[in-house]
Amino acid sequence: MQPFTSKFPCADIHELLAPDLLHQIIKGTFKDHLVTWVMDYMAAEHSKTRANQILADIDWLIATVPSFTGLRRFPEGRGFKQWTGDDSKALMKVFLPAIASHVPPKMVYAVSAFMEFCYLARHSQIDETTLASIDAAIGRFHKEREIFIEVGICEDFSLPQQHSLLHYSSLIRLFGAPNGICSSITESKHIQAPLGQMLLTNQHLDKLVAVCVDFESRGMLIRPSIGQDAVDAPGMTVLGDVKLARCPAQQYPKTLDLLAGYISKPKLPEYVQCFLYDQFNPDTEICGMDVPLEACPMVPPFLWVKVFHSAMATYHAPSDISGIGGMHHEWIRASPIWQNGHGRYDCVFIDNNPEVDGFTGLYVARVKLFLSFTTEDGTNYPCALVEWFSTHRDSPCEETGLWHVVPDCDARGRRTVSLVHIDTILHGAHLIGVAGHHILSKTLTYNHSLDVFHYYHVHEIAW
């Protein structure tokens, strides 16, 4: 048998086939190759008992990953029978931190380089700088993947899926961002939408077109002419904005002193005083937590307080599939009961230096409570009670490429807590515990994983 391209001697097959994220990257290189090779390495390097113990530990670390908006959880780890494209994409987000302590550094380098390529290739907006980064990531991956030959897991890399990565830069220039032409789009429609639903959708689309024509004839709709640049909606390209939920939670006391006792935070009035010092002295170099309490504004114990279980973060994310002007939104939770189970207290990025790009311009904190109060002058202050994390070292981890943070604690080992204005919050952050070479306790659950680890990976999906 000959391919159809044999009749086109001047045709280049690599210029005829668009890139396919699902089968070439997600299911191909990641699931069928890297995940399989890592598991095969475990079986070849260790005894059967030890290999099973390590694999069980990897599964448990995946199962204990904290909840995060848009991230699927794997209660049983990676041990599911039928892998879908969505399963593979979700597992990609937690696989690297899970294996980092159990495989050689070169293997971690290879997976890290491939993950970086994946995140770049899945951008919805790609420019020349991104293409250069894609080529650099592919180069690192091809260099580091030699470890799988060195340890005897595979003999060569004559694999069509991995070879296709070399052509992604040129194919993106020809066909555009792969996110818009991935075969997972049509496959998901094939699975989720039976024929009857598809026909009904087509009818709705026909009616929508007719309505647009009618609106245009009445002067109610103006379509951009061919060649006219689309203009984003005004006011929709802010860097970030956080708003508290519309309705406060009802089960909490309404005054500050009673609330402090209810949530077991007796220093809450002091946190409010320090917070107000920061608000009244925005240009000072000393934060309210470091000044004597006598220098902070007095707060009446009967101050009226509202408590909220969530806040909506809206921020600019042009490389994600998002709304008008590249805007994206997500919920940040601080709830004592989540989905009829344990509490959920999300982590967030807090703006440190707006002039610095990337992680170095951010703080990491965990929200324990959203609240608002109004002072005597009528000013309303929406704020969040947070636990702080500090950056571990001045650069990302050499192996994984991920930043590490450690919880801030006082002399008695208690987490450092303070109150911040929600305007300083950018959006959610996702932390994954660094287990090291220790075997995780099977009593650990995802609800408490943010309380027990000494170090945490700051995952790239969030920043």
Helices and strands as residue ranges (DSSP letters): G 4-7, G 13-15, I 21-35, H 36-45, H 48-63, H 85-99, H 105-121, H 128-144, H 147-150, H 160-163, G 164-167, H 168-175, G 178-180, H 183-192, H 195-217, E 240-244, H 256-262, H 268-280, G 288-290, G 293-295, E 305-308, E 310-316, G 324-326, E 327-335, E 344-345, E 347-351, G 359-361, E 362-374, E 380-392, E 403-407, E 417-421, G 422-424, E 425-429, E 431-433, H 449-452, E 456-458, G 460-462
